[in-house]
Amino acid sequence: MTGLPRSLPFTYNEALREHLAQPDTSTLEQAFELGRAAKDGGMEVFDLVRIHHQALAEGVLASSQNIVPERFASSLDSFLLEALL
């Protein structure tokens, strides 16, 4: 994983929080750009999925404001899939 900023997991967490609070095309674009940077930096799909799961384990859901619980699964899936494109 050379060429990646060390802040990628933190940036991913913040972008995911934004997406959960207000999912829209701009937050999905952030996911896409983060995924592209990760792949360009040498990350594999598994690495990106691990960052996504780490964000969940670190409490992205619990610390986010204005999140409608019924939308969690769909929003989480959308963000991850966009990052993997």
N, C-alpha and C positions, 0 to 999 in steps of 0.2 A: 504494500500500500504506500508506495512512494508518491511524492508530489501532492499529497493531500494535506489540507490544513488540519492541524490538531483540533481545531474548533468545530470540525464537521459534526460530531455527535451533538454538541450544544446547539449549533445552528439548526440542525435537523429537529431537535426537541422544540426549539422556539417556533420554527415554521409549522410544526405539527400542532402546537398549541393554538397558533393563529388560525389554522385551518379548522380545528375543532370548534373554536369560538365563532367563526364566521366563514364557513366553507364557500368558496367561490373560485372563479377561474384564476384569479391572481395568486391565491394560495396554492392551487394546483400547479401553476407555473413555477412557483418556488420549489415545489417537490420535484418537478421535472428537472430544473436547473441543478438542484442538489444531487439528484441521481446522476445527471450527466457529468458533473464535476467529480463525483465518486468514481464513476466508470473511467473517466479520462485519467484519474489519478491511480488507476490500477486496482480498484476494488472490484470484487466479484459480487454477484447477486446475493450470495450468502452473507457477505459482510454488510450489505445494505439492510437486509432483513434483520440481522443481528442488531444494528443500530436502531431500527424501528422497534424491535422488541425491548431493547434496553430503555428506550424512551418510555415505553409503557410501564416497565418495571420501576422506573425512577419516579413514577407518579404523574405523568403528563395529564392523565385524566383527572386526577384528584386536584391538581393545582390550577387547572384551567377554569376560567370564569365564563359564565353565560353559555354553558354547554347544555344542549337538550339531550338527555340520556338516550332517547330512542334513535338518535342519529349517530351514536358512537361507532357502531360496527360499519355502517356504510361509509362514514367519513374516514375512518381509519383505513379501510380497504382502498378507497379512492386515492388517498394520499400515497400509500405504499405503492399501489399499482402505477401511479403517475411517476413516482421516483424510479421505478424499475423499467420504464419505457426507454 
